[in-house]
Amino acid sequence: MSATTSTGKALTTKTTFSRETAVSIEIQADASIVWSLLTNAADFARWNSTVVSIEGDIALGQTIRLISTLDPKASN
């Protein structure tokens, strides 16, 4: 099940054994700039209000540990 919103706010869909959160917004910027921002884990909490912290490098084949305000006791 997919849930999106174009308002820039997170929308969460919960089922018995899963949770999916999505946000959708049009970005008027060069793709390389957007990619640089999305892969800079250290800055996530500055621009994404649902992120408490991210540990690790956002890169192909890597694993990160993300803690979110949506469920601060869980990490993904």
N, CA and C atoms as an extended XYZ file, in Angstrom:
228
Properties=species:S:1:pos:R:3:atomname:S:1:resname:S:1:resid:I:1 pbc="F F F"
N         0.841       -1.167        0.000 N   MET     1
C         0.000        0.000        0.000 CA  MET     1
C         0.887        1.231        0.000 C   MET     1
N         0.607        2.174       -0.863 N   SER     2
C         1.415        3.376       -0.966 CA  SER     2
C         0.613        4.582       -0.507 C   SER     2
N         1.301        5.497        0.165 N   ALA     3
C         0.649        6.717        0.627 CA  ALA     3
C         1.550        7.895        0.308 C   ALA     3
N         1.043        8.867       -0.419 N   THR     4
C         1.838       10.050       -0.723 CA  THR     4
C         0.998       11.302       -0.551 C   THR     4
N         1.665       12.396       -0.417 N   THR     5
C         1.010       13.691       -0.325 CA  THR     5
C         1.849       14.704       -1.071 C   THR     5
N         1.220       15.659       -1.713 N   SER     6
C         1.974       16.679       -2.447 CA  SER     6
C         2.139       17.953       -1.629 C   SER     6
N         1.765       17.936       -0.372 N   THR     7
C         1.865       19.119        0.478 CA  THR     7
C         3.241       19.266        1.103 C   THR     7
N         4.106       18.276        0.965 N   GLY     8
C         5.419       18.319        1.574 CA  GLY     8
C         5.428       17.779        2.992 C   GLY     8
N         4.305       17.288        3.475 N   LYS     9
C         4.237       16.717        4.822 CA  LYS     9
C         4.187       15.194        4.720 C   LYS     9
N         4.752       14.535        5.718 N   ALA    10
C         4.791       13.076        5.722 CA  ALA    10
C         3.400       12.507        5.948 C   ALA    10
N         3.091       11.437        5.229 N   LEU    11
C         1.847       10.706        5.388 CA  LEU    11
C         2.221        9.257        5.679 C   LEU    11
N         1.710        8.709        6.768 N   THR    12
C         2.051        7.357        7.169 CA  THR    12
C         0.840        6.444        7.056 C   THR    12
N         1.070        5.259        6.481 N   THR    13
C         0.055        4.218        6.400 CA  THR    13
C         0.540        3.047        7.244 C   THR    13
N        -0.270        2.630        8.208 N   LYS    14
C         0.103        1.527        9.094 CA  LYS    14
C        -0.808        0.335        8.823 C   LYS    14
N        -0.212       -0.847        8.847 N   THR    15
C        -0.967       -2.093        8.835 CA  THR    15
C        -0.484       -2.896       10.035 C   THR    15
N        -0.999       -4.081       10.204 N   THR    16
C        -0.646       -4.888       11.366 CA  THR    16
C         0.853       -5.103       11.507 C   THR    16
N         1.546       -5.391       10.401 N   PHE    17
C         2.962       -5.736       10.483 CA  PHE    17
C         3.883       -4.787        9.735 C   PHE    17
N         3.386       -3.642        9.317 N   SER    18
C         4.271       -2.733        8.591 CA  SER    18
C         3.816       -1.285        8.722 C   SER    18
N         4.715       -0.418        8.332 N   ARG    19
C         4.452        1.023        8.309 CA  ARG    19
C         5.160        1.573        7.087 C   ARG    19
N         4.462        2.416        6.345 N   GLU    20
C         5.067        3.058        5.183 CA  GLU    20
C         4.820        4.554        5.294 C   GLU    20
N         5.889        5.327        5.147 N   THR    21
C         5.782        6.779        5.201 CA  THR    21
C         6.327        7.342        3.901 C   THR    21
N         5.606        8.305        3.340 N   ALA    22
C         6.026        8.890        2.075 CA  ALA    22
C         5.754       10.387        2.057 C   ALA    22
N         6.577       11.082        1.289 N   VAL    23
C         6.408       12.506        1.050 CA  VAL    23
C         6.719       12.744       -0.420 C   VAL    23
N         5.974       13.617       -1.040 N   SER    24
C         6.217       13.942       -2.441 CA  SER    24
C         6.145       15.451       -2.631 C   SER    24
N         7.127       15.986       -3.344 N   ILE    25
C         7.141       17.424       -3.632 CA  ILE    25
C         7.974       17.655       -4.893 C   ILE    25
N         7.596       18.638       -5.685 N   GLU    26
C         8.345       18.996       -6.890 CA  GLU    26
C         9.560       19.825       -6.484 C   GLU    26
N        10.741       19.440       -6.963 N   ILE    27
C        11.977       20.155       -6.635 CA  ILE    27
C        12.524       20.787       -7.908 C   ILE    27
N        12.711       22.088       -7.869 N   GLN    28
C        13.237       22.833       -9.013 CA  GLN    28
C        14.742       23.031       -8.816 C   GLN    28
N        15.527       21.969       -9.052 N   ALA    29
C        16.982       22.047       -8.889 CA  ALA    29
C        17.643       20.988       -9.759 C   ALA    29
N        18.924       21.169      -10.013 N   ASP    30
C        19.704       20.196      -10.767 CA  ASP    30
C        19.767       18.878       -9.995 C   ASP    30
N        19.644       17.758      -10.692 N   ALA    31
C        19.621       16.441      -10.054 CA  ALA    31
C        20.874       16.177       -9.217 C   ALA    31
N        22.030       16.660       -9.637 N   SER    32
C        23.259       16.412       -8.882 CA  SER    32
C        23.240       17.126       -7.526 C   SER    32
N        22.615       18.286       -7.468 N   ILE    33
C        22.503       19.010       -6.197 CA  ILE    33
C        21.557       18.273       -5.257 C   ILE    33
N        20.426       17.826       -5.791 N   VAL    34
C        19.454       17.082       -4.980 CA  VAL    34
C        20.092       15.791       -4.461 C   VAL    34
N        20.794       15.057       -5.323 N   TRP    35
C        21.444       13.813       -4.916 CA  TRP    35
C        22.460       14.067       -3.807 C   TRP    35
N        23.232       15.142       -3.918 N   SER    36
C        24.214       15.491       -2.894 CA  SER    36
C        23.541       15.730       -1.545 C   SER    36
N        22.410       16.424       -1.544 N   LEU    37
C        21.669       16.669       -0.302 CA  LEU    37
C        21.083       15.383        0.278 C   LEU    37
N        20.545       14.525       -0.591 N   LEU    38
C        19.899       13.295       -0.127 CA  LEU    38
C        20.883       12.249        0.384 C   LEU    38
N        22.132       12.350        0.006 N   THR    39
C        23.124       11.376        0.452 CA  THR    39
C        24.040       11.908        1.546 C   THR    39
N        23.764       13.098        2.059 N   ASN    40
C        24.547       13.687        3.145 CA  ASN    40
C        23.803       13.444        4.463 C   ASN    40
N        24.043       12.290        5.061 N   ALA    41
C        23.333       11.880        6.276 CA  ALA    41
C        23.494       12.870        7.425 C   ALA    41
N        24.633       13.499        7.536 N   ALA    42
C        24.890       14.416        8.648 CA  ALA    42
C        23.925       15.603        8.652 C   ALA    42
N        23.411       15.999        7.490 N   ASP    43
C        22.515       17.155        7.398 CA  ASP    43
C        21.023       16.812        7.397 C   ASP    43
N        20.662       15.540        7.401 N   PHE    44
C        19.247       15.159        7.298 CA  PHE    44
C        18.371       15.834        8.350 C   PHE    44
N        18.761       15.792        9.597 N   ALA    45
C        17.926       16.349       10.669 CA  ALA    45
C        17.714       17.857       10.499 C   ALA    45
N        18.610       18.512        9.784 N   ARG    46
C        18.490       19.956        9.560 CA  ARG    46
C        17.320       20.288        8.639 C   ARG    46
N        17.049       19.434        7.635 N   TRP    47
C        15.996       19.743        6.665 CA  TRP    47
C        14.825       18.765        6.667 C   TRP    47
N        14.935       17.651        7.389 N   ASN    48
C        13.845       16.668        7.448 CA  ASN    48
C        13.384       16.553        8.892 C   ASN    48
N        12.241       17.117        9.194 N   SER    49
C        11.757       17.200       10.573 CA  SER    49
C        11.406       15.853       11.190 C   SER    49
N        11.304       14.793       10.400 N   THR    50
C        10.981       13.478       10.956 CA  THR    50
C        12.224       12.677       11.331 C   THR    50
N        13.421       13.169       10.981 N   VAL    51
C        14.661       12.444       11.251 CA  VAL    51
C        15.308       12.963       12.532 C   VAL    51
N        15.513       12.047       13.493 N   VAL    52
C        16.226       12.377       14.726 CA  VAL    52
C        17.724       12.220       14.484 C   VAL    52
N        18.114       11.087       13.894 N   SER    53
C        19.523       10.863       13.590 CA  SER    53
C        19.684        9.785       12.526 C   SER    53
N        20.821        9.832       11.846 N   ILE    54
C        21.214        8.796       10.884 CA  ILE    54
C        22.664        8.463       11.157 C   ILE    54
N        22.951        7.185       11.290 N   GLU    55
C        24.333        6.713       11.443 CA  GLU    55
C        24.696        5.919       10.209 C   GLU    55
N        25.888        6.141        9.679 N   GLY    56
C        26.360        5.412        8.507 CA  GLY    56
C        26.399        6.299        7.280 C   GLY    56
N        26.886        5.741        6.197 N   ASP    57
C        27.000        6.459        4.936 CA  ASP    57
C        25.881        6.034        3.992 C   ASP    57
N        25.238        7.009        3.382 N   ILE    58
C        24.207        6.711        2.398 CA  ILE    58
C        24.916        6.493        1.068 C   ILE    58
N        25.090        5.231        0.714 N   ALA    59
C        25.792        4.863       -0.518 CA  ALA    59
C        25.393        3.447       -0.903 C   ALA    59
N        25.548        3.135       -2.175 N   LEU    60
C        25.224        1.816       -2.690 CA  LEU    60
C        25.947        0.730       -1.899 C   LEU    60
N        25.210       -0.262       -1.405 N   GLY    61
C        25.782       -1.383       -0.673 CA  GLY    61
C        26.015       -1.126        0.808 C   GLY    61
N        25.738        0.088        1.277 N   GLN    62
C        25.955        0.440        2.682 CA  GLN    62
C        24.668        0.295        3.481 C   GLN    62
N        24.801        0.197        4.788 N   THR    63
C        23.665        0.120        5.691 CA  THR    63
C        23.691        1.344        6.599 C   THR    63
N        22.507        1.904        6.835 N   ILE    64
C        22.410        3.042        7.743 CA  ILE    64
C        21.483        2.678        8.899 C   ILE    64
N        21.589        3.422        9.982 N   ARG    65
C        20.668        3.297       11.112 CA  ARG    65
C        19.959        4.632       11.243 C   ARG    65
N        18.634        4.622       11.012 N   LEU    66
C        17.844        5.843       11.026 CA  LEU    66
C        16.883        5.816       12.206 C   LEU    66
N        16.834        6.903       12.964 N   ILE    67
C        15.871        7.056       14.046 CA  ILE    67
C        14.976        8.227       13.677 C   ILE    67
N        13.656        8.004       13.731 N   SER    68
C        12.675        8.970       13.279 CA  SER    68
C        11.710        9.355       14.384 C   SER    68
N        11.172       10.557       14.299 N   THR    69
C        10.140       10.986       15.243 CA  THR    69
C         8.860       10.182       15.059 C   THR    69
N         8.711        9.522       13.906 N   LEU    70
C         7.527        8.711       13.669 CA  LEU    70
C         7.458        7.507       14.584 C   LEU    70
N         8.633        6.982       14.981 N   ASP    71
C         8.723        5.886       15.942 CA  ASP    71
C        10.110        5.900       16.534 C   ASP    71
N        10.397        6.789       17.503 N   PRO    72
C        11.758        6.965       18.021 CA  PRO    72
C        12.359        5.730       18.697 C   PRO    72
N        11.525        4.759       19.098 N   LYS    73
C        12.051        3.550       19.733 CA  LYS    73
C        12.566        2.538       18.717 C   LYS    73
N        12.159        2.692       17.462 N   ALA    74
C        12.581        1.771       16.410 CA  ALA    74
C        13.685        2.409       15.591 C   ALA    74
N        14.582        1.594       15.081 N   SER    75
C        15.577        2.086       14.125 CA  SER    75
C        15.524        1.180       12.921 C   SER    75
N        15.758        1.765       11.757 N   ASN    76
C        15.673        1.023       10.493 CA  ASN    76
C        16.970        1.182        9.727 C   ASN    76
